[in-house]
Amino acid sequence: MDNSARIQMIKDRLGVSLNPVNLEIIDDSHKHAGHASAKGGGHFTVTVVSDKFAGKSLVQRHRMVYDAIGDGMKSEIHALSIKAKTPEEI
């Protein structure tokens, strides 16, 4: 899977699970080119703004993002930086 397909997968899965009011995905893979640990998976920064984060801790919010992406975290994504906020926090 190429990184444009990975980005679409992330958008689709987060869209269904978290119904974000804002979603930004940045491909940081170029910063990690040639690193042996990358193993073909992409490196991404995700900013998600969702009402579903209300009342949740930072750890709970990150877990919600990881759960939404599911098996993609094991096969298509090597590294994910997450910014998870409610609309009131932006």
C-alpha positions in Angstrom: 0.0 0.0 0.0 1.4 3.4 -0.8 1.1 6.4 1.5 -1.8 8.0 -0.3 -3.7 4.8 0.2 -2.6 4.7 3.8 -3.9 8.3 4.3 -7.2 7.4 2.8 -7.5 4.4 5.1 -6.8 6.5 8.1 -9.4 9.1 7.0 -12.0 6.4 6.3 -11.5 4.6 9.6 -11.3 7.7 11.8 -14.3 9.2 10.0 -16.5 6.3 10.7 -15.4 5.8 14.4 -14.9 9.4 15.6 -17.0 11.5 13.3 -14.5 14.3 13.4 -15.4 17.9 12.8 -11.8 18.4 11.7 -9.2 15.9 10.5 -5.7 16.6 9.3 -3.2 13.9 8.3 0.4 14.8 7.5 2.7 12.3 5.8 6.0 12.5 7.6 7.5 9.4 6.0 10.0 11.3 4.0 11.7 12.3 7.3 12.3 8.6 8.0 13.4 7.3 4.6 16.0 4.7 4.9 15.5 3.9 8.6 15.7 0.2 9.0 12.9 0.3 11.6 10.3 1.7 9.2 9.8 -1.7 7.5 7.7 -0.1 4.8 5.1 1.4 7.0 4.2 5.1 6.9 4.9 7.8 9.4 2.0 10.2 10.0 0.9 13.1 12.2 -2.9 13.1 12.8 -4.9 16.0 14.2 -8.4 14.9 15.1 -11.1 17.1 16.5 -14.2 15.2 17.7 -17.0 15.6 20.2 -16.3 11.9 21.2 -13.2 13.0 23.0 -15.2 15.0 25.6 -14.5 13.8 29.1 -11.7 11.5 28.0 -8.1 11.6 29.1 -5.2 11.9 26.7 -4.5 8.2 26.9 -8.1 7.3 26.3 -8.2 9.6 23.3 -5.1 8.0 21.8 -6.5 4.6 22.4 -9.7 5.6 20.6 -7.6 6.6 17.6 -5.6 3.4 17.6 -8.7 1.3 18.0 -10.3 3.1 15.0 -7.3 2.4 12.8 -7.3 -1.2 14.0 -5.1 -3.6 12.1 -3.7 -0.8 10.0 -1.5 0.0 13.0 0.1 -3.4 12.8 0.7 -3.5 9.0 0.5 -0.1 7.3 1.6 2.5 9.9 5.0 2.4 11.5 4.6 5.6 13.5 1.7 7.8 14.4 1.8 11.2 16.2 -1.7 12.1 17.5 -3.2 15.4 18.5 -6.7 14.7 19.7 -9.0 17.5 20.9 -12.6 18.4 21.3 -14.1 21.3 19.4 -14.0 23.4 22.6 -10.3 22.9 22.9 -9.3 24.4 19.6 
